[in-house]
Structures are given as structure tokens and as C-alpha cells.
Amino acid sequence: MLFSPGWRAPVRQGEVLAVFTSGLLLGGMLSAAVIWLLSGLSAPLPHWARASAVLAAAAAGVAREFGLIRLPLPQNARQIPPDVLQTHLRRGTLQFGFELGTGVRTYVSATAPYVLALALLLAHESLPLTLLTGAAFALGRALSAALTYLARDAHRDTAIATRMPMTKTATAAISLSALALLLL
């Protein structure tokens, strides 16, 4: 847990949040750079084939979020060990943020990030745009930690758990609509 009500570490919680966010940004941008490098492999495919594949994946993602189909998402079922944060707080927090930012060490329950990664892979956009997208993914993950830190509300986790299914479904539907508008 990054922030606890009984915080007694010699490092301020705001500093931990900054280090965590830096790790997220590094991880998200590394993943984006790898996606951009691999996206060159899709360049020989015609535009219509790439756009069709992205839209089909987005439609499957929406169907998954609405519970119409069962589609397991790729995941690494292990959690980041607690000793990562307990041994060296700053270095552990940076490592935790980096691993979470890459999106490959932890489980991402929503379909939208996978559809976005596939869209970037097949669209072969510019490196700056792809890196910006990776940074946006990381900042989206950092937003959750920042809001937890700023809220200091014991009931926040319950409220988030209640809203999460609706948020995931709305995000998937909006992603499909946006991709359809952009690609067609």
C-alpha cells in the first residue's frame, strides 16, 4: 500500500507519489516505444485491413465489457512482492511504478488498454504520438494513486469498486466509437 493512514516512514507521502508517478511514466513510455518499434511489422498490411482489425478488436472489447462474450485478457497472475516497497522505499516505489506502468507485470482488468495497444501497433503512428499515448496511460494509472492520496477518505475504495463496472463499460464503448471515427 503506497499510502496508509498511519504513515510513519521518514519519506513524505507526496515524495512517494512523485517517485511512483515517475516510475509509471518511465514504464508506460517504454511499453509505448516497444509497441512503436513492433508497429513497423504491420506497415505492409493495407490500411483497410489494419483498420478492420482494430475495429473488430474494439467491438469484441465492448462485447466483453457488456458481458456478451467471455474473453480472457492476457495477464501476469503474480502480484508485485510486498518487500519491493519495504526494503528501500524510494527505489521500491520507482520499481513498483515502472512495473505497473509497463502494464505487463500486473493485471489490467479493462479491455480498453489492450485495444489501444493493438490500435497503436496496427496504425503505426509517429513515435511522439505513441510515446504520448504511453505517458497518458501512465498518468491515468497515477491519477488513481493521486486521488487516493488527496482524498484521505476511508470509504473511497468502496465507492470506486461500485463505479468501476460502469466506468469500464463506458470506456470500452467510447473507445470503439472514437476508433471508428478516426479510422473510417
Residue pairs with C-beta under 8 A, 6 or more apart in sequence:
2 13
2 16
2 17
2 20
2 85
2 93
2 96
2 145
2 148
2 149
3 13
3 16
3 17
3 145
3 148
3 149
5 152
5 154
7 13
9 16
9 89
11 89
11 90
13 149
14 149
15 90
16 89
16 90
16 93
17 142
17 145
17 146
17 149
19 90
19 93
19 94
19 97
20 93
20 94
20 96
20 97
20 142
20 145
21 97
21 138
21 139
21 142
21 145
21 146
22 94
22 97
23 93
23 94
23 95
23 96
23 97
23 98
23 99
23 100
23 101
24 97
24 98
24 100
24 101
24 138
24 139
24 141
24 142
25 101
25 135
25 138
25 139
25 142
26 94
26 97
26 98
26 101
27 97
27 98
27 99
27 100
27 101
27 102
27 103
27 138
28 101
28 102
28 103
28 134
28 135
28 136
28 137
28 138
28 139
28 141
29 101
29 131
29 134
29 135
29 138
30 98
30 101
30 102
30 134
31 101
31 102
31 103
31 104
31 117
31 134
31 137
32 120
32 130
32 131
32 133
32 134
32 135
32 137
33 127
33 130
33 131
33 134
35 117
35 120
35 121
35 130
35 134
36 120
36 124
36 125
36 127
36 130
36 131
38 121
39 120
39 121
39 122
39 123
39 124
39 125
39 130
40 124
42 50
42 121
42 122
42 124
43 124
45 122
50 122
50 123
51 122
51 183
51 184
53 118
53 122
54 115
54 118
54 119
54 122
54 123
54 179
54 183
55 176
55 179
55 180
55 183
55 184
57 114
57 115
57 118
57 119
58 115
58 119
58 172
58 175
58 176
58 179
58 180
59 176
60 69
60 71
60 111
61 111
61 112
61 114
61 115
61 172
61 175
61 176
62 111
62 169
62 172
62 173
62 175
62 176
63 69
63 71
64 70
64 71
64 111
64 172
65 110
65 111
65 168
65 169
65 171
65 172
65 173
66 169
66 172
71 111
73 107
73 108
73 109
73 111
73 114
74 114
75 107
75 108
76 104
76 105
76 106
76 107
77 107
78 105
79 106
80 96
80 99
80 100
80 105
80 106
83 92
84 92
84 95
84 96
85 92
85 93
85 96
86 92
97 142
99 105
99 106
100 106
100 141
101 137
101 138
101 141
103 113
103 117
103 137
108 114
109 168
110 168
110 171
110 172
111 168
111 172
112 168
112 171
112 172
112 175
113 137
115 172
115 175
115 176
115 179
116 133
116 137
116 175
119 179
120 130
120 133
123 183
125 133
147 156
148 156
